Amino acid sequence: KQPVLLFFWTTWCPFCREELKFLKSAYPELVKEDLVLVAIDAGESAAKVNNFAKSYNLPFRIFLDTDTSVAEAFEILGVPTYVLVDKKGYIRLIENFFPKEKYKSIISE
């Protein structure tokens, strides 16, 4: 199993846009580190998210949580939010900004 970094976001959130730009540039390194990145848009339509993703040329998977049930299951209160799930399937951290200092130690365990 691989560690998974879930990124909950929306197109209208300016902080999400900044994080998406960072993730786009960091994505090749994350792949090399065997970390799976899944971006989850919370509450928006497929058309809106597809247009946004194309304009930003995002290289990673984007899932739609149109009814926000996934965000609710993870008790996400706002965006952007990162959830890091380790190789064993345990949630190891929840942060509002990319966990630069913490994620490497967690994924190497």
C-alpha positions in Angstrom: 0.0 0.0 0.0 1.0 3.6 -0.6 0.5 6.7 1.6 -2.3 8.9 0.2 -2.5 12.7 0.5 -6.1 13.9 0.1 -6.5 17.6 -0.8 -10.0 19.1 -0.3 -10.5 22.3 -2.2 -12.9 24.4 -4.3 -12.4 26.6 -7.3 -13.6 29.8 -5.6 -11.1 29.6 -2.7 -8.0 31.8 -3.2 -6.0 29.8 -0.7 -6.9 26.6 -2.6 -5.6 28.1 -5.8 -2.3 28.9 -4.2 -2.0 25.4 -2.8 -2.9 23.9 -6.2 -0.1 25.9 -7.8 2.3 24.5 -5.2 1.0 21.0 -5.7 1.3 21.2 -9.5 5.0 22.1 -9.1 5.6 19.6 -6.3 3.8 16.7 -8.0 6.8 15.1 -9.7 8.6 14.9 -6.4 5.6 13.5 -4.6 5.3 10.8 -7.3 9.0 9.9 -6.8 8.3 9.6 -3.1 5.5 7.1 -3.8 2.9 9.4 -2.4 -0.5 9.3 -4.1 -2.1 12.7 -4.4 -5.9 12.9 -4.7 -7.5 16.3 -5.1 -11.1 16.3 -4.0 -13.3 19.3 -5.0 -16.0 19.8 -2.4 -19.5 20.7 -3.6 -19.1 22.0 -7.2 -20.3 20.7 -10.5 -18.2 18.6 -12.9 -18.3 21.3 -15.6 -17.0 24.0 -13.3 -14.2 21.8 -11.9 -13.2 20.4 -15.4 -12.9 23.9 -16.8 -10.9 25.1 -13.8 -8.6 22.0 -14.0 -8.0 22.5 -17.7 -7.1 26.2 -17.2 -4.6 25.3 -14.5 -3.3 22.2 -16.4 -3.4 20.1 -13.2 -1.4 16.8 -13.6 -3.0 14.8 -10.8 -6.3 13.1 -10.2 -9.3 15.2 -9.3 -12.4 13.7 -7.7 -15.8 15.3 -7.3 -17.5 15.4 -4.0 -20.6 17.2 -5.4 -22.8 16.5 -2.3 -19.8 17.0 0.1 -20.4 13.6 1.7 -16.7 12.7 1.6 -15.7 16.0 3.1 -18.3 15.4 5.8 -17.0 11.9 6.5 -13.6 13.3 7.1 -15.1 16.1 9.2 -13.6 18.8 6.9 -14.7 22.2 8.2 -13.1 24.4 5.5 -10.8 24.4 2.5 -8.0 24.0 1.7 -7.5 20.9 3.9 -5.0 18.1 3.6 -5.5 14.7 5.0 -2.5 12.3 5.1 -3.3 8.6 5.3 -0.3 6.4 6.0 0.5 3.0 4.4 -1.6 1.2 7.0 -4.7 3.3 6.3 -4.5 5.5 9.4 -5.1 9.2 9.2 -1.8 10.8 10.4 -2.5 14.4 10.0 -5.0 17.0 9.0 -3.6 20.5 8.0 -4.8 23.5 6.1 -1.5 24.0 4.3 0.9 21.5 2.7 2.6 19.7 5.6 6.2 20.2 4.3 7.9 19.5 7.5 5.8 16.5 8.6 4.8 14.4 5.6 8.2 12.9 4.7 8.7 11.3 8.1 5.2 9.8 8.0 5.4 8.4 4.5 8.8 6.8 5.2 7.5 4.8 8.2 
